[in-house]
Amino acid sequence: MNTALYMNPLSILDEIFNTDNRAFRTVRARVAGRFPPVNVFLDENAIIVDVELPGKTAKDVSLTLESQAVVIADRPANQDADGKPVEGQTPKWSRRLELPFRVDADKANAKFENGILRIELPKAVAEGVRRIEIAE
């Protein structure tokens, strides 16, 4: 007798809604407040990132710009004088967004308004074409 035909319907549902399922982990994390929703707007001159953080302020969030990524994270409550987390403290959540092009870090800005963190990242001006001499 083929047991696959007689599987318990609840076990099938359990398989579908298994906690290891990526989609449900993401939803569960968002509900728990560990993974804030993000909207990204892209045009030819800049990237604008809106992060939904209701009830948070600028003091609650850490923002780091890397060469082609931006990292948004919860700022742990225990910090030293430089604003770095005390050893052993890790953020409750963080979100890393890969950027499709290099941005001008000097012109980047961020502001908090009505629970929305808006990050504006202007595209870096490309240095013109440069000829490279080949040594013999």
Residue, then its C-alpha position, 0 to 999 in steps of 0.5 A: m500500500n502506498t503511504a503517500l496517498y494516505m498522508n495526514p492532511l495536517s502533516i501536509l499543512d505542517e509541511i507547507f507552514n513549516t517555520d523553516n519556510r523563508a516567506f513565513r520567517t520574513v513575515r514573522a520577523r517583520v511582525a516581531g519588529r526585527f526586520p523593518p519594511v523598506n521601499v527603494f526608489l531608483d532613478e538615474n541620479a540617486i537612490i532613495v530608501d524609505v524605512e518604516l520605523p514607527g515609534k523610533t527616533a534617530k537615536d534608535v537607529s544606526l546607519t552605515l554606508e559601505s562602498q556599494a551597500v547601506v546597512i540600517a540597524d537597531r542601535p543597542a541601548n548600551q553604548d560607549a562614549d563613541g556610540k559603539p555597542v558595549e562588547g556582547q551587545t548586538p543589534k536586534w535587527s539589521r538590514r543590508l541593501e546592496l546598491p546598483f551603483r557607487v554613491d557619493a558618500d559626502k552628499a548622502n543624507a538621512k532624515f527621520e519624519n513621522g516614523i519614516l527614515r528617508i535616506e538619499l544616496p546620490k550617484a557618484v559622478a564617474e571619473g571620465v575615461r582614463r587611458i592606462e599606459i602599458a609597460e614594456 
